[in-house]
Amino acid sequence: MKYNGIFIAAVCGLLLAVALCAGCTSTSSSAAIPAGDEAASGETMTITDGMGRSVTVPAYPERVVCSGSGCLRYLTYLQAEDRAVGVDDMEIKENIFDARPYAIANPQFSSLPMIGEFRGNDDPEKIVACNPQVIFKTQCIEASEADELQEKTGIPVIALQYGDLGAKRADLDQSLRTMGTIMGTEDRAEAVVTYLDSLTADLNARTGGIADGDRPTVFVGGIAYRGPHGFQSTEPAYPPFTFVNARMLSEGPDTAHADIAQEKIIAFDPEVIFVDLSTLQTAPSAVDELRDDPSYAAMTAVQAGEVYGVLPYNWYSINHGSVMADAYFIGTVLYPDAFSDVDPAEKADEIYAFLVGEPVFDEMDSLFDRKAFKRISME
């Protein structure tokens, strides 16, 4: 077969152009660009991140890394998890217990290259080796941390405030919107914000008008906090209780987490007890304590068999879907008439399917000895 010199030169020129494009840090594939916006390929945008920093990033990057607790969760919520090219070591560790729905729904995360230790302890060299176009980072206490990582890697760093479903809800929404703007998934970000709004509104509509006299007193023990704990570990403002307007123990510090004295719990004598199943990782667990400690065993809830298991949600930061799933289950226990149309396991899978793409309740339940959303035997 014969080729003339002009054709050969044209082919070489085309190959050179392709090679140059492949080395660029801006997006080059229309797959990452929203429909109807193909012209944005190669463009940049300037974003104000969660630390107030002005950062210029490639528009609609195809390769990103997420550093720090919960960061990869938000990328998953935005249905852009396939663009992650490196992960914290938390995603690679093998754990018998794992209450992270986003990770269960995406086992491929465990095979991605490691970019550093968990909780945002980054390794700049490992990040650079992954060749991301943007670094998303939670857990920055100061803006200088993001600046330093950006200087060391030469890659734009977007710092995000993680937020929660309560007092820091604005941070949660802003982080989703900021990430969505960069990734080209703005519509999905708004859909997630709206969905979470709809859940909280539905829970309040079901429970907001219930008279105080019809609200059983409740306590939750065994709450995870940087690891598993026993029954005295709780949250004075436990979010699932807040969302269903429950009557909880009010004598506690104004903190996210607290260890309440046994005497106070016994004096409160709740009518219904919930156990965060992360406690099953330690010995004795909260379940063991309720069974074996005579003082706990004499409480009203234990005597009446009103002890139930709920899924942990503090697992590499807050799993918002589990907060909502727990709230619906708790609602069915405390106010069965108001939640007569709710099957807790089905509702959990509806929530997980929307947020992380898979109905993972059954797998999570199996990890926690099939005690999730069930009455726990005290025998």
N, C-alpha and C positions, 0 to 999 in steps of 0.2 A: 504494500500500500504506500502511496506517495503522498507527501505533504509539502506544500510550498513554504518558503521562508516567511511569508506574511502570516499564514495561518499559525505556524509555530510561535511566532512572536506574540500573536494575539492570545494564544493559549497561555503562554508564560506570563503575560501581563495580567490575565484573569486570575491565575493561581497566586500571583504576588498580592493582588488586591484582596483576595479571600484571606490569605495568611495575615495580612496587616489588620483586617477587620477582626479576626479571631483573637488578636492580642489586645484589643481595646477593652477598657473597663466599662464603657457604656453599653447599654443593651443593643443587641443587633438582631434578635429573633422576634418576628411578629407574634410568636406564641405568647410572649410575655406582655404584649401591648393590648390594651382594651380594644374591642371591636370598633372600627371606625376611626382609630387614632394611630394608624400605622405610620403616619408621618412623624410621630414623636420619637421614632427610633434614633438613638444617638443623642437625644436631647438631655438636658439636665434640668433640675428644679432646686430651688432654695427653700429649705424647711426650717422652721423654728421648732426645736425639739423640746422634750419635757424638762430640760434644764435651762431653757431660755437661750440656747445656743443657735446661731444661724449657720446652717450646714448646707452646702451644695452637694447634691447626690445625682447619680444617673437616674433618669426617669424610667420606671418600670424595670428594675434590675432582674436579671435571670438567676444570679448567684448571690446569696446572702448567708450570713451566719447570725445566730441569736445567742447572745451571751447573758447568763444570769437567770435567776429563778423566774419561771413563768414566761420568759420571753418567747420561747419556741411555741408555747401554748397559744399565744396571740397570733403567731403566724399561721398556726393550724386553724384557729377560729376564722381566719380570713381566707381559708382554702388556698393558701400559697405555700403549703408545707413542702411541695415538690421542688421548691427553689432553695431549700436549705442545703448547704454543701459542707457543713461542719457543725459539731454539737459539743456542748459541755460534757464532761465525763459522767455526769448524772445519767445521761441518756444511754451510756454504754455499760454501766454497772448492772450486774445481774442481782435482782432483789426478789426474795420469796414473796414479800409483800410489795405491792406497787399500786397506789391509789391515784395514778395520773391517767385519766381517760385519754388525753391527747396522745400519750406515749403508747398505751395499749392499742389504740386505733392505728398507730403508725409504727409498726415494728421495724421498719426500714431505718428509723433514726439510729438504732443501735449499731448499724454497720457503717455509719458515716465517720469521717475522720474526726478526731478529738481536737478541740481548739483551746482547751484549758480545763481547769478544775471547776467544780460546781460553785454556785453563788458568785459567778462573775470573776473568778480568779483566772484571768486570761493568759494565754501564752502567745504573744505577738507573732513569733516565728511560725507557730502552727497555724495561726489564722492566715498569715500571708501565703502559706503553702496551699491553702484551700482556694486561693484566688477569688475571694468574694468581691462584689462591687460595693456592697454596703454592709456595715456591722450594726445590728440593733443590740442595744445593751440596757438591761435593767440593773437595779441595785447600785447606781451611782449616787454616792452621798454628796459629792461636789462635782461641779462641771469640769473641774480640772482632771478628773479621772477619765472622762470621755476624751478630753483634749489630748491627754497623754497617750491614750491608746491610738488615737488618730495619727499623732505624730510618729509613733513607733511603727505603725503599719503602712502609713500613706493611704489609708482607706477611710472614707467618710464614716463617722460614728454617729448614730442617732440614739441619744439617751432617752429612755422612756420611764415615766413614773407608773408603777404597776397599778396602783389603785385597788379599790374593792367595790362591793355592791352597796356599801353604806356611806359613811361620811366622805370617803375618797372616790365616790362614783365618778366625779368629773375627770379625775386622772385616768381611770379605766377607759372612759369613753374617748378622751383625747388621745390616748395611746393607740387605741384601735383605729381612730381616724387618721392619725399621723402615719402609722404603718400602712394603712389602706391607701392613702394618697400616694405614697412612694411606690407601693407595689402595683398600683393601678386597680385596686379592689375596693374603691370607695363605696360602691353600692353594697358590697358584702359587709363592710364595716358598719354601715348604717343599718343593715338588716340585723346584725348581731346586737347593736345597741337597742334597736326597737324590740327585738325578741326578749332581751333581758328586762326591758321596761314592762313588757306585756306580762311576764311571769310575776314580777313583783306586784303589779297592779291586780292581777287575778288573785294572788294570795291575800292581799289586803281586802279585796272585795268579799272574799269568802269569810274572813275572820274579823274584820274591823268592827262589825256591829254586834259581836257576841258580848253579852253582859259579863262583867267580871266574875259574878257568881257562877257562871257556867264555864269558866276557864280553870282547868286543873293546874295545880302548882307543879312545876317541873324543875329538873336539874339534869345537866349533862356532865358526865365525868369521863376521864381517860383521854382527854383532848391531846392530840399530838402537838408538840411545840419543840422544834429542833430535835425530834426524836420521840419515841413512845413514852408514856407516863401512866401512873396509876390513877385510881378513881378521884383523888383530890384535884387533879389537873382539870381546869375548866376555863370557860370564857365568860366573864360577867355579862357581856353583851353578845352572846352566841347568835350569829346572824340567822340561822334557821328559826330560832325562837322569835327573834325580832320580826321576821317576815310573816309569822302567823300570830303575832300579838300574844305570845304566851306569857304566863305569870311565872317568872323565874326568880331565883334567889337574888335579892337586891343588895345583900350585905357582902360587898366585895370591893376591891380596889377598882378605880376607873382605868383599867388597862385592858389590852387585848387578851392577855393570858394571865391566869392567877392560879396559885395553889391555895385552895380554901381549907381552913382548919376542919378536921373531922367533926369537932364539936358543933361547928356552925351548920354543917350539912345535916347532921342528925337533928339538931334543933329545928331546922327548916322543915325537915320531914316531908319531902315532896311526895305528891300523889303519884307522879309518873317519873321514871328515871330513864334517861337515854345514855347509852354507852358508845363513845367513839371507838370504833373497832381497831384503830391503830394500836390500842392498848394490848392487843393480842400478841404483839411483838415482844412484850416484856413479861417478866415473872417476879412477883405475882401480878397478873393483869387486873384491871378494874373488875372484870367479871369474877375472878378468883376472890378478890377482896369482898365483893358483895355476898358471895356464897359462904366464905369462911370466917369473916369477922363478925362476931356476935352482935356488935353495936350496929353495923350496917344491916345485918340480916333481920334486925328487929324493926327496921323502918317500914312505914306504911306501904310504899311502892313494892318493896321486896316481898313483904308478906302477901300482898295482893297479886303478885306475879306481873306487876306493871313495869317491867324492865325490857327495854328494846335496844336493838343494835342499829347504829347509823354509820354511814360511810364517812371515813376521814376526808376532809377537804383541804387541810393544811399539809400539802405534800409538794414540795418544791414550789412554794408559794400557793396562793389560794386557787383551788379548782372551782371556778364559779358555777359550773354545771352541777357539781356535787352539793354545793350550798343550796341550790334550788331544789335538787332532787330530795335532799334531806328534809327541806322545809315542807314539801308536799307529803312525804311520808309522815312526818310529825303531825301535820294537819289531819291526816286520816285517823291517827291515834287519839288526838285530843278532841277533835270535833268531827266525829264520823258522819253526822248528818250533812255538814257543810262540804264534805269531801266524798260523798257517796258515789260520785261518778268517776273517782280517781283510783286507778290501780297503780300503786307506787312504783312497781318495777317497770310497768309500761311507760309511765310518765318519765321515769329516769332515762329510759332508752330513747324516748322522744327528744329529751333535752340533749343527751349525748350525741344522738344522730345529727341534730341540728348544729351543735357546736364543733364536734370533732369528726363528724362524718361516719361514725359507726355506733351501733347500739351495744355498748360494752358493759352494761350492768351485770349480766350473768357472769362474765369473766371476773369482774371485780368482786362480786359476791363469793365466788369460789375461792378467791384468795384469802377471804376473811371468814373461812370456816362456815360458810352459808348462814351467817348470822345477820346479814344486812337486811334491814326493813322487816325484822321478825321479832317476836317475843323471845327473850332469852330465858331458858330454863334455869332456875336457881337450885335445882336438885343435884 
